[in-house]
Amino acid sequence: MDSRTFAGPKVPAVFLTFWVIKLLTTGIGETGADFMGTHSIPVAGVVGVGGFFAALWWQLRASAYQPVRYWVTVLMVAVFGTMIADGPHVALGTPYWFDAIVYFVLLCGLLTWWLRSEGTLSVHSIVTSRRERFYWGTVLLTFGLGTALGDAVAINAGLGFGWSIVIFGVAILIPLGLWRAGLPAVACFWASYALTRPLGASVADYLAAKPSSGGLGWGTGPVTAVGLVLFAVLVAYVAVTHSDEEGAHGTAPEEDHEAEPVLD
């Protein structure tokens, strides 16, 4: 892969706003893909696949971090990630837990390749186009894994969306606790990042699903619309205030407890 060098990381700083917007994209991706798939498979394919590659191309062309480009790309990854996770289940009939295992193996393989190639998995190191490609490949696989994992708990295990919210709400706090205890911050970050998908998707599914399916019955369309409004407001906020740029808070929080790992 060719590698341009950028003046700073092409990703936002990891603070509260980052996690809130990330969770919103997971919910929008889940209900948005379901809404389009229910009404028109061709439209879902064009928006999901075409939108994903168009947004990624737009993001990769940038020479610096730009909030709108970045978060639109994450949003389209969320929609596309839902499709690639649901696709094998619908087309091949594989259980979601099996799909989750496949995506987990693929994610571990990509992270290993990234680490061996670049010597670090830190988001603060996304300063070359090569590392950025590794980053987006990892992001895509976390969405696929998270979608399959969430559906495995809610559907295959029969626990429903309510219990899924509880389970993943507790699970996402574990990496935070381990980081506070001194475990490697980069590993804790990626674990939390992957868990945002099943948590956000479970919340969105709970809001959208009919009461007979264990939800509140709001519908996938309204839940998606509300999510998009909140998403637009928050992205506009960080774009105007620059509060999510690297160094805006004077520190890199997910690396406070570790030195950058380097391979000999």
N, C-alpha and C positions, 0 to 999 in steps of 0.2 A: 504493500500500500504506500502511495506517495504521502509525504508528510510536510505540510506547511506549519510554520510556527506562529503562534498568536502572542500578543502582548500580555494577555492574562487568560484565566480559565474561561471557557465558553459555556459555563454552567453557573447557575445562581449560587449564592452563599446559602448554607444550610441552617436556616433559622425557622422560627414558628410559621412564618408566612409560606415558606417553601413547603412544609408538610401539609398545611391547610389546602393550598392550591393543588398539590399532588393528590390528596384524598378526593378533592372535587373532580379531578380528571378521571379517576378510577370509577367513580359513580356515574359520571356522564358517559364514559365509554361503555359501561355495562348496559344502562338503560337506553342509550342512544342506538347502540348496535341492535338491541332487541326491538326497539321501536321501528327502525328501518327494515329489519329482517321480517317483521310481521306484516308490514305494509307493502314492501317491494324488494325482492331479492336483488334485482338488477341495480336499483338505487343504492342498496346497502353495499353491493360490490364496488360500485363506482366511487362512492364516498369513502368507504373503508379502505379499499386497496389504493385507488387513485389518490385520495386525500393523504394517505400515509406517505406514499412515495413523493408526492408534490411537496408536502411539508418538510420531509427529510431533506429533499434537494434544496429547498429554500434555506433551511437551517445550515446545511453544510457549506453553502456559498458564502455565508457571513464570515467576516474576519475577526469578529469580537462578539461577546455575549450581548444579545438583544432580547429582552424579556418576551416581547410578542412572538418573535420567531420561535424562541425556545419552547414556550408554553403551548403554542399552537401545535408544535411538533409532538410534545408529550400527549396532548389531547388526542391527536390522530393515532399515535401509538396505542393509546388506551382503546380506541374503537377497533383498530386492526388487531390488537392483542386479544380482544374478546372473540373476534372471528376465528383467529388461528387456534384458540383454545377450544371453542365450541365446534369447529369444523370436523376434527377427527371423531368427536363424540356423535355428531349427527350423521356423518357420512359412513363411518366404519363401525359405529356402535360401541366404541371403546368406553369403559367407565372413566369418570373424571379422575379418579385416583390414579389410574394407569397413565393418563395424559400428564398428570402432575409429576409423576416419577420421571417420565420422558423429558419434560421440560427442565426438571431439576438436574438431571444428568447433563443435558445440553448446556445449562447455565454454568454448572461446575466446570465443564470442558472449556467454555469460552473464557471464564474468569482465569483458569489456569493458563490458557494461551496468552491472555492479556498480561498477566503477571510475569510470565517468562519472557515476553517480548519487551515490556516496558519497565519492569522492576517495581511497579506500584499499581494499585487499584484505586488510589485516592482521586476523588472528584476535583481536588485542588490542582491535580496534575494535568487536567484536560487543556493543554496549551499547544497541542499539535493536532493536525487533522487525522493522523493515524490513531492517536488515543481517543479522539472524538468518535471515530467509527467503532472502536471497541466499546465505548460508552453507550452508544445508541443500540448496538447489538445486545448488550447486557440489559439495557432498559426494556427492550422488546421482549426478551426472554423472561424477565421478571413479571411482565404483564401476563404473558401466557401461563407461567407457573401459578401466579396468584389467582387468575381466573379459574383455572382447573382446580386448584386447591380449595377455593371458596365453594365451588359447586360440589366438590367431593364431600365436603362437610355438610352443606345444606341439603343436598339432594341424595347422593349415594349413601351417606350415613343417616339420612332421614332426620337430621337435627333441626332443619328449618332455618330461616334467615335470622330469627331472633337470637337463637343460641349461637349462630355463626358470628353475629356481632359481638356477643359476650366473649366467645373463644378468641377471636382475632383481636378484639380490643385489649384483652389481657396479654395475648402473645406479643403484640407490638411493643408492650412496655418492657418485656424481658431484655431485648438488646440494649435499651436505655439503661436498665439496671446493671447489666453486665459492663457497659461502657463506664458507668459511674464507679464500678468496682475495679476498673483498671484494665479490662480486656481491650484488645486492639480495636481502635475506633473505626477503621475502615471496614472490618468484618461486621461490626455492629450496625454501621450505616447501611450496608447492602442488605442485611437481614431485615432491618426495619423497612427499607425501601420496597422489598419484595412483599412484605406483609401489608403495606398500605393498599395493595390491590384487593385482596379478599375482604379486608375491612370495609373499604369504601364501596365495593360492589355489593357487599351484604347489606349495608345501610340503604343503598339505592334500591336494591331488590325488595327489601322490606317495605320501603315507602311505596313502591310501584305495584307490588303483587296484590292480587285480590285477597280479601279476608279469608276465603276458603283455602287459599294457599299459604296462609300465615302472614299476610302483609296488611298494609293499611288501605290498599286499593286506590292510590292516587293515580296510577297509570304511568306507563313508561314515557309518554309524551310530556305531560306536565312536570314530572321529576327531571327529565332531561332539560326542559326549558328553564326551570328554576336554577338548575345547576349551571347552565350556560350563562345566565345573568350574573350569578355570583362569581363565576370564573372570570367573566369580562371585567367586572368591577375590581377584583383583586389584581388581575394582570395590569389593568390600567393604573392602579395604585403604585405597583412596584415600578412600572415603566416611568411614571412621573417623578416618584420620590427617589428612585435609584437605591432603595433600601435593601435590595437583595443582591447588590453587586459585591464581589469579593473585596473584603477590606472595609466595607461600610460600617461594620460593627467593631472593627479593630482586632478581630481574632478569627481563627478558623476552628469553630467549635468541635467538629467531629474528629479533629486531630490533636486536641489539647493533651491527650494522654499517650501519644505515641510519636516516635520518630518515623519519618518516611522510610518504608522498607525498600531496600535496594538489593538487587541480585548481583553477585560477583560475575 
